[in-house]
Amino acid sequence: GLEGERGEGEGAEEEGMSMSAICNLHNEISKKHHVHRISYNKISPRGRTKGHFGESNTFLNVLASLGAAECLKVTVGKSEAVLKEDELMLFDDSFFTMIENLCDIDATFLRIDVRHPQLILA
């Protein structure tokens, strides 16, 4: 299901997609693809997520900005990129991952965890 992280996703409706639109997207994607989890996260101005390594390479992460265009810097392993408006970022979460808000406003993003299409679960 849809999960809120850090502040339960407050303000997501003000910054782009409404919660009902996000839930509809989740339901539609889950029917057609191997979606493990969909969540959203709001990061305070100049804040960041706790850096982490995913549990395994079984899942890929897809990120989308929800209204705070070019505010989010994503670090995966030794690579860094800014999450741009109307673009998705796909990466293997088993590498070190951290997301930083570069702006002076709250930044919210959508995260979709999908099963890696080239791995078979035993």
Helices and strands as residue ranges (DSSP letters): E 2-5, G 7-9, H 19-32, E 35-43, E 52-53, E 59-65, E 72-76, E 79-83, E 88-92, E 96-101, E 107-115
